Amino acid sequence: MAKVGLEHLTKSFGDVVAVDSLDLEIADREFLTLLGPSGCGKTTTLNIIAGLEVPTSGHVFFDDDDVTDVSPERRDIAMVFQTYALYPHMRVYDNIAFGLRMRQTPRDEIERGVQAVAKTMEIDHLLKRKPRELSGGQRQRVALARAIVRDPRVFLLDEPLSNLDAKLRVTMRTELKRLHAQLEKTFVYVTHDQAESLIMSDRIAVLNLGKLQQLGTPEEIYNQPANAFIAGFVGSPPMNFFEGMLQNNGGEGWQVKGSGFACEFTPEAARRLVTNTAREVQLGIRPEDIEVLPADPPTAHATVVVREPLGSDLFLTMEVNGTTFKARTHPDARIDRGDRVAVRFIPTKVHLFERTTGTTLLEPA
């Protein structure tokens, strides 16, 4: 078990800065996810933690030990890759046992370790098979078992579920959460799938262009995004954005008014504004926070352009004066393409961002 610390970590490839002065502390036994789009620096950061990449500057710590210049085999970590990286000519048993054999572990200890971890991963009936005889999910379990049997201080997982089909990904998410709780080890997980990060993580570090954008719990990342990039990246469907002008209505009254809509802030939300001047802004609202056909005075009247029934939910793509947005409503709602409907943005759920920089203009509730 170990905590992992990154201090002023920078990695450049020529003129490209992949990781830009990253400071991050991952607690002992924590499940932390590095989340971001392709090219944001998350895999490079993971490879530096593993010792597979040498940082241009900065330091990596395991507990209080500076391991920046320590070779990968001496860091006591285990990696699980997107491609499984199994040896095709070896049986499952030998793939799992390989790392222990390289350490010259006694044969009886290898036998006990492989049998125990295979039972934990529910692949003990597959030990005589070769990788080509396994399904994608079974191969991923073998890759996890090979990592677990080494009993490392830190687990590093680089998009291990991305090659699985949708149903199996859901199952394996649950398995990984269960495994983390059972092993009580530090997990550092890399993904571009924000649903995975929200479901599995203790905390999420959102990266973009090599920089840390926000570090927080899944609830904080989703409900209190630090900027418009995070608000638009995390969530499925993503947050809707409307351009408008922040205006004072007199006293503590504030509203955002744009083309075809007007959204008033509650007194509580108005007190959380970090500005007291009128300015151009982006108003953000998630699809589930838009009421369709509300009883209260509406925020706008919109035209339905696409209707998407998804069983438990109905998603409506709507348009207001050229701005397209999505709303989630009850699946029994009798609304069809072409209908003109009233919508209301729930005042306590709106987000507000500086139009040019994207930084939030609302302090957390």
Order of alpha helices (4+ residues) and beta strands (2+ residues): beta-beta-beta-alpha-beta-beta-beta-alpha-alpha-alpha-beta-alpha-beta-alpha-beta-beta-alpha-alpha-beta-beta-beta-alpha-beta-beta-beta-beta-beta-beta-beta
